[in-house]
Every structure is written in structure tokens, then in C-alpha cells.
């Protein structure tokens, strides 16, 4: 094989390598999904003492919540409730009586746990 033929093959191989690198880079796509701008609230205590409680959020919104076992880690607790990110006044009631009050600040995707006695 002549010297100029070897040079042509080397040049073609180099071009093929560069071309496959350029095309290969274009085939990788990345996406970023935005996370929800919410936090999560869990009520923890003795679920045999409190079957359901009423949670009053910021003195106006209220909802029924199940009580998670306080002896389990937060990730194992099954009852989480979405709340807006930010500062909140939480009041937990059972049978018409206030059993706990707490001020919390919840960051995005954070699980805040309010313990009931």
C-alpha cells in the first residue's frame, strides 16, 4: 500500500470517528422535570388513641387526617397531606378539643411531622 493511500485511510477513519462522536452526542437527551411546589404534613401519635383528627390550617382551612404511628419512620407512614410551602399555624383537634398547636415552616417536598400527645 502506498504512503498516500495509508494517509487517506487514516483521514477517513479520523473523520468517521469525529462524525460518530458528533452524531452520538446529539442522541443523548436530558430533561429536567420541575418538582411540585408543595410540602407534606403528617400527624403522628398513637393511632389506637386517635383514629382521625381534624387539622385546622392557618385558622381557616380544615381537613380530617389519619394519625400515623409515631414509632415508625416518616417514610413508612402512609398518611401524608399536601400543604402549601411556607409558614403555617397548625391546630389539631380531637372530639372538639384542641390537642396540640404548632407553628411550622415547610419547604418544597419536605415532610413536616406534628406529634399529638
N, C-alpha and C positions, 0 to 999 in steps of 0.2 A: 504494500500500500504506500502510495506516495505521501510525502510530507503534507502537501496541501489538502489531501483527502482526509488525513487524520485531523487536521485543523477544522475542516468543515464538520466532521462528525462531533468533535468536541464542542464546536459552536452550536450545533443543533441540539446536543444533549443539554448544554447550558441553557439554551432558550426554552427547551421543554421543561426543565426544572423550574425556571423562573415563571413560566406560564402556568404550570400546575400549582405553584405556590400562590400566585395571584388569584387564580380561579378558586382554589381551596379556601382562601381567606374569605371570599365572598359567600361561601356556602354556610359559614357559621353565623348564625343569627342569635343575638341576645335580646332578651326582653326583660323589662323590669315592671313588675306589677305593683301598683301602689297599695299599701296596706290601708285597711279601713281606719278612719279616724274615730275609733271607739275604744272604750275600756270595758272591763268586765267586773261585775260585783258579785261576790259570793257571801252568803250568810253562813257562818259556821257556829256550831254549838252541839248540843245533844239532840239529835233528830228524833229521839223517843220522847223527849220532853216537849219539843215544839215540832208539830207536824208541818204546819205552814205558818208563816208570819206575814205581816203587812209591812212593806218598806215604803216610807214616805221620803221622797227625794226632793230636797230643796223646799220643803214645806208645801208643795203643791201637787206633784205627781206621785201617785202611789200604785203599787202593784203587789200581788201575792207572790211570795217566794218560798221555796222549799229550803229547809235547813240542811246543810252539809255536815257530815261528821267531822268535828274539829280535830280528831286524831288521825285523819287521813291527810296526805299531802294535797295541795291545791290542784295539781294536775289530775288526781284521781277523783276529785269531787265532780259530780255530774251536773250540778245546777249552778249555772252562771248566767248573769243577766247583763245585757248590753246597757251601758250608760255613756253619756257624752264625756269627752275628755275635759278635764278641768276640775275646779273646786266644787265640792258638794257638801251639803248638810244631810246626813243620813239619820233617819229616825226609824227604829224597828219596834213594831207593836205586836203584842200577842194578847188576844182576848180583850182588846180595847185599852190595855195598859201599855205605856211606853217602857220597853225593857232595856233599851240602850239608845244612846245618841252619840253621834260621832261626826267630826269634820274630816273629810278626806280630800286628797288631790290625786286624780287618776291621770296617768299618761297614756298615750296611744298603745293599745294592745296589752296593757297592764291588767293583771287580775288583783283587785283590791278585796281583802277579806275583812269582814266586820264580824267580830265574835259576839255572840249573845251569851249571857250568863247561864 
